[in-house]
């Protein structure tokens, strides 16, 4: 699919996948068809937090 400026990408997990817990690492990336290189990658280290998540 083609992403346009302002598009959101939402993900989910199939039934039977365990919960995300502190210490897990979530990775995601975007690439072009027929290319082995990623355009961008995202790595999230999961940690316990109190209160709401906030991006600075």
C-alpha positions, 0 to 999 in steps of 0.5 A: 500500500502507499502511505501519504502524509498524515496517514496513521499505521496501526498494528495489532497482534493475532489471537494467542500472542502473549502480553507486552511486559517490561523488558520486551523489545518491540521493533517495526520498520517500513520498506519498499517492495522488492528492496531488502533495505528498510526506509526507517526502523523503530525500536521500543524498549518496554518499561514499567511507568506510572501515569500517562505516556508522554512524548517530549 
